[in-house]
Amino acid sequence: GPAKPSEAAPGAAAGAAAGASASTPAGADATAPLPDDGFVALQGAPAAEREAEAPLFPEVTDDEVAAFLSELKGDNKVVSVPEGAFPIDMYPGEDPQSSKLVDVFEELKATPDRAKLYERSLPGNQLRLSTKDRVKMCADHASRGDWYRARQIMLSLWERRELRLPLGRTLWNLMVKAHVRAGRPLAAESWVEDMYQRVYQPDSLTYNTLLEFHSKNGDYVKARYWVRRMKARGVQPDIKTYSKLAEAYLKADVLEGAEEVVLEMQEAGLGGKSARPYNAVLSICASRGYNERANLCFQSMLDFGAKPDRFTYEQMIKAHVNAQDLEGATAWLERLDNKMPKAMRRAHFHALMSGHAQNGDMSGVKAWMDAMVSRGILPNTFTFNTWLEAAEKAADSRSAEMIMSAMKDAMVSADIHSYAAVIGAFAEAKDLEGARKWLFKAEEDGLEPDVKCYNKVLKACMRVGNATQAEHITRRLLRNRHTPNAYTYNMLLSAIAEDGQPSAAEFWVDHMQRQARWSHGDYTLAQITIAYQQVLLTYVRAGNLEAAEAWLQQMLSEGVEPGWRAYAALTRAHLQEDRLGEAQKWMTRMRTWSNWLPPRSLVSEMKEGRAQAAVRGDTPGDAVAPVREAVPAE
């Protein structure tokens, strides 16, 4: 088994270290302890006692190192069977010599009976593990993020002094990879720092493996830091370095940083090596709808000789779709068909179909779906979901049901997003019963509705002003152990406001405040303002203007600025009750207490009310100040 931990791992052989002294940096020590990543190093007797008790290993010659490296890099998987040993794959009628073609690594990995042997890299009675097999096992553990087992094998290899110099950088790189895959960046960085004090220094593979973690987490600051250290140690970044750095900016959605990486790559003479850094820039442009910037990046890509791939064209199509340029997106799909016809995938058609779905163009979605089928690409669940989204945008509930039937006929399984789109179509059509029916149908079909499904049913309740059903759906959501979000409370409070139930509105606002204690980031000040404003509108619709004014004062005292609808609702309510003075007061406060200006419709209603009061002979009150600039129409 693996040796017991010690305060310091034994160093490299004296002859090997002396032969490599020319490449050793000042102060470097090949016998430095293993880095501490939560476990102590090898245990045992102190170095002096161990050297006194055991004879020194013979010096490793250059021929032995060359022979070992040739064996390590070779592709020969033949394992010899010791004399007298029984072949491990001996079957009746088979040639006994066939056991020599067994790959020990795959045998140990795939056979359940030898699982422990594989985990501990121990040989069996008929199996003889070579150094190459142990390195392959260590690499397999590292790729899966099992850093503990990788370290065990690494320590067993470290015990053999003659392997330290040729295998040092390989083993350290595998440990960096193991900790990166396990999500332990500090431990991975500690192994890199330890390499600085040894004969074998970090190479581009070491730094690129470390950059893999930071790129996935969007930590471009830390990625930049390690790229600078990489250059300071004399290791020039390669195309993988620039790709991972650009992907870090992509994860953080920083377009300027990704473009800066592309410029650095081009200045380093690597502008035509790969399309990955360009694709990172194009992905950000696509998400923001910057089609002109995407065109410039694509042209720069061609100028430096980089070859676009299918992902490049997909991002170009999405950039034009999000910019509402469907003709341009169609042109890019045709360009892909001309340049790389075999590279066309569902994703390219889906990108164009989503553009038509955003506009509620069901015929456009169906046309591109037929074009995709004519290419021999069968539709999947996402294809039909895009079609259903078009029906939802068009508020065509009947077409949504027909699409679900066509989906069943095509033997394509519907997921919860399919049912959410159908529920949304009924909600847009103000059909509450249809929305509830499809919510319950999803449960009958064995799917658990998510918060999005419940929110769309609540939207249907808000459209028809049914506060009772809205509360029922919300309580059902809570019983099914779902967590309501800010949109859930806004739809619920809007439905209650339409129905005019102040007590229920205050109850659910309090419920939202208690929920917000556990997720502050999900409840922004704008969402809180909308919720408070709905309570105020509920009091206005209930005819309790005194309570509505008190609620507005409470909003101001809590630092929540009321929206222009709150002031407009109070002004209109007083106008309907022929209280011109109060109406004028709240319209004046709208201009002085907030950044809003009265809308033109409200000013017109105010003038009309004053004219009617003049005809009746009532006191008109103060003159209405002329509006400087109106807010957008209600």
Secondary structure, DSSP 8 states (H G I E B T S, - for coil): ----B-SS-----HHHHHHTGGG--TT--TT-----SSS---BSS-HHHHHHHS-------HHHHHHHHHHHH---------TT---TT--TTS-GGGGGG--HHHHHHH-GGGHHHHHHT---SS----HHHHHHHHHHHHHTT-HHHHHHHHHHHHTSGGGHHHHHHHHHHHHHHHHHHTT-HHHHHHHHHHHTTSSS---HHHHHHHHHHHHHTT-HHHHHHHHHHHHHTT----HHHHHHHHHHHHHHT-HHHHHHHHHHHHHTT-TTT-SHHHHHHHHHHHHHT-HHHHHHHHHHHHHTT----HHHHHHHHHHHHHTT-HHHHHHHHHHHHHH-GGG--HHHHHHHHHHHHHTT-HHHHHHHHHHHHHTT----HHHHHHHHHHHHHTT-HHHHHHHHHHHHHTT----HHHHHHHHHHHHHTT-HHHHHHHHHHHHHTT----HHHHHHHHHHHHHHT-HHHHHHHHHHHHHTT----HHHHHHHHHHHHHHT-HHHHHHHHHHHHHHHTS-GGGS-HHHHHHHHHHHHHHHHHHT-HHHHHHHHHHHHHTT----HHHHHHHHHHHHHTT-HHHHHHHHHHHHHTSS----HHHHHHHHHHHHHHHHHT----S-----SS-----
